[in-house]
């Protein structure tokens, strides 16, 4: 299998396992990631996902040999790599080692949080091949970085070191050389997992709904998306746990 999954105490670790191809995305990888995020959203015991790559690299992007052989690196409804256009209800953390290039960078940008090794590199070199980063790179990078820095990366194709990415808020955690990015990502994921699953899902929905709209439209969407939270069991449990000075036990309803 080109994609492995492992349940680490409620965190689903999704590993692209093609180290010999720098975890380049072919049809099997795309289908595997799509299946993994479906599992993440459907299993109540899973709260957060961590996406990573095996063998010291995150992903080199599209497998050009497979593409030329007629394979599709996309999944209908989910986009490139089974993820870039997917609506994943639960939080996703990217754990990046080595290179995240092209579609690999776009997979990381599809995640909610990014943990990276200090020597990791991100890049969108598509223009050097006569292409554009069409799996979300051109759309998402200017939303995550200052305009001129994003344009420099998109127009030159030059790589962005993890340290500089962290300076501008693109990376949440930098992991020292020799330490596990997956372990650091799981630690961050467990911090997210402490919180109410309905609230986490609502946060993601509101962020998506408020992109590129005015405040009035955003607040209207927020009211609609959070209307059911006020009457949920989790809201009552959160209040009781606070009053009783204990850890909440979330029901997800």
C-alpha positions in Angstrom: 0.0 0.0 0.0 1.2 3.5 -0.9 -0.7 5.1 2.0 -0.6 3.7 5.6 -2.8 4.7 8.5 -2.4 4.3 12.2 -4.6 5.3 15.1 -2.4 6.9 17.7 -4.8 7.5 20.7 -7.5 9.2 18.6 -5.1 10.8 16.1 -5.1 9.2 12.7 -1.6 9.3 11.3 -1.7 9.1 7.5 1.6 8.3 5.9 2.4 8.5 2.2 4.7 5.5 1.8 6.6 5.8 -1.5 10.0 6.9 -0.3 11.7 5.5 -3.4 9.7 8.2 -5.4 10.0 10.9 -2.7 6.3 10.2 -2.0 5.2 11.5 -5.3 1.4 11.3 -5.8 0.0 8.7 -8.2 -3.5 7.3 -8.4 -3.0 4.9 -5.6 -1.7 7.6 -3.3 -4.6 9.9 -4.1 -7.1 7.2 -3.5 -5.4 6.2 -0.3 -5.4 9.7 1.1 -9.1 10.1 0.1 -10.0 6.9 1.9 -8.0 8.0 5.0 -9.8 11.3 5.4 -13.1 9.6 4.9 -12.1 7.3 7.7 -11.1 10.3 9.9 -14.4 12.0 9.4 -16.5 8.8 9.8 -15.0 7.2 12.9 -16.1 8.8 16.2 -13.0 7.7 18.1 -10.8 9.7 15.7 -10.5 13.4 16.4 -7.6 14.8 14.4 -5.5 13.6 11.4 -1.8 14.0 10.8 -0.5 13.8 7.2 3.1 12.9 6.6 5.5 11.2 4.3 7.9 8.3 4.8 11.6 8.2 4.3 12.6 11.8 5.0 10.4 13.7 2.5 6.9 14.9 2.7 6.0 14.7 -1.0 7.6 15.7 -4.3 4.1 16.4 -5.8 2.6 14.8 -8.8 4.2 11.6 -10.1 5.0 12.7 -13.7 5.8 9.2 -14.9 2.5 7.9 -13.6 0.7 10.9 -15.1 2.2 10.3 -18.5 1.2 6.6 -18.2 -2.4 7.8 -17.9 -2.9 7.7 -14.1 -4.9 10.5 -12.5 -3.4 12.0 -9.3 -6.8 13.4 -8.4 -10.0 12.0 -6.9 -13.4 13.5 -8.0 -14.8 15.7 -5.3 -11.5 15.6 -3.3 -9.1 17.1 -5.9 -5.4 16.5 -6.2 -4.0 13.8 -3.9 -7.4 13.1 -2.6 -7.3 16.2 -0.4 -6.8 19.6 -2.0 -10.5 20.2 -2.8 -12.0 18.0 0.0 -14.1 19.3 2.8 -12.6 17.5 5.8 -14.7 18.1 8.9 -12.0 17.3 11.5 -8.7 19.1 11.9 -5.6 18.0 9.9 -2.0 18.6 10.8 0.8 18.3 8.2 4.1 16.8 9.5 6.7 17.9 7.0 10.2 16.5 6.6 12.6 17.2 3.7 10.8 18.5 0.6 7.2 19.5 0.1 7.2 20.4 -3.6 4.5 21.3 -6.0 1.5 19.2 -5.2 3.2 18.1 -2.0 3.2 21.7 -0.8 -0.4 22.0 -1.9 -1.3 19.0 0.2 0.4 20.7 3.2 -1.6 23.9 2.5 -4.8 21.9 2.5 -4.1 21.0 6.2 -5.1 23.3 9.1 -1.8 23.3 10.9 1.8 22.6 9.7 4.7 21.2 11.8 8.0 21.1 9.9 11.6 20.0 10.5 14.0 22.8 10.7 15.7 21.7 7.4 12.4 21.2 5.5 11.8 23.1 2.3 8.6 24.2 0.6 8.3 25.1 -3.1 5.9 25.6 -6.1 8.2 25.1 -9.1 5.4 24.7 -11.6 6.2 27.8 -13.6 9.6 26.3 -14.5 7.7 23.5 -16.3 5.2 25.8 -18.0 2.5 25.1 -15.5 0.8 26.8 -12.6 0.2 25.4 -9.1 -3.4 24.6 -9.8 -4.2 22.3 -6.9 -4.6 25.3 -4.5 -1.1 26.8 -4.5 -1.9 29.9 -6.5 -5.1 30.4 -4.5 -4.0 29.5 -1.0 -0.4 30.8 -0.8 -1.4 34.5 -1.1 -3.9 34.0 1.7 -1.2 32.5 4.0 1.8 34.8 3.3 2.3 38.5 2.6 1.4 39.2 -1.0 4.8 40.0 -2.4 6.5 37.0 -0.7 3.8 34.7 -2.1 4.2 36.2 -5.5 8.0 35.8 -5.4 7.6 32.1 -4.6 4.9 31.6 -7.3 6.7 33.6 -10.0 10.3 32.3 -9.4 9.6 28.8 -8.2 12.3 29.2 -5.6 12.0 27.1 -2.4 11.0 28.5 1.0 13.0 27.2 4.0 10.9 26.1 7.0 12.4 28.7 9.3 11.4 31.6 7.0 8.0 30.0 6.6 7.6 30.0 10.4 8.6 33.7 10.6 5.6 34.5 8.4 3.2 32.2 10.2 2.9 29.5 7.5 4.4 26.9 9.9 3.1 26.4 13.4 6.0 24.5 14.9 9.7 24.0 13.9 11.2 20.7 15.0 15.0 20.5 15.6 17.0 18.2 13.4 16.9 14.6 14.5 13.6 14.9 16.3 10.3 13.4 15.0 8.0 15.8 13.2 5.2 13.2 13.5 5.6 13.0 17.3 5.5 16.9 17.4 2.5 16.9 15.2 0.7 14.3 17.4 1.5 16.4 20.4 -0.1 19.4 18.8 -3.0 17.3 17.6 -3.6 16.0 21.1 -3.9 19.6 22.3 -6.6 20.2 19.6 -8.3 16.9 20.6 -9.0 18.1 24.1 -11.6 20.4 22.8 -15.2 19.8 21.8 -15.5 18.0 18.4 -18.7 19.9 17.4 -16.9 23.2 18.1 -13.8 22.2 16.2 -15.9 21.3 13.2 -17.8 24.6 13.4 -14.6 26.6 13.5 -13.5 24.9 10.3 -16.9 25.6 8.6 -16.9 29.2 9.7 -13.4 29.8 8.4 -14.3 28.3 5.0 -17.6 30.2 4.8 -16.0 33.6 5.7 -13.2 33.5 3.1 -13.5 36.4 0.7 -16.8 37.8 2.0 -17.7 40.9 3.9 -18.3 40.9 7.6 -22.0 41.0 7.5 -22.1 37.9 5.2 -19.5 36.2 7.5 -21.5 36.8 10.6 -24.7 35.6 9.0 -22.9 32.3 8.0 -21.5 32.0 11.5 -24.9 32.4 13.1 -26.3 29.7 10.9 -23.4 27.3 11.4 -23.3 27.7 15.2 -27.1 27.7 15.9 -27.1 24.0 16.9 -24.1 24.4 19.2 -26.0 26.2 22.0 -28.3 23.3 22.5 -25.8 20.6 22.2 -24.8 18.1 25.0 -21.2 19.2 24.6 -22.0 22.9 25.5 -23.7 21.7 28.7 -20.8 19.3 29.4 -18.3 22.1 28.9 -20.1 24.3 31.4 -20.5 21.5 34.0 -16.8 20.5 33.7 -15.8 24.1 34.2 -18.0 24.5 37.3 -16.8 21.1 38.6 -13.1 21.9 37.8 -12.7 18.7 35.8 -11.8 17.6 32.3 -14.8 17.6 29.9 -16.0 14.3 28.4 -17.2 15.2 25.0 -20.1 13.3 23.3 -19.9 15.0 19.9 -23.6 15.8 20.0 
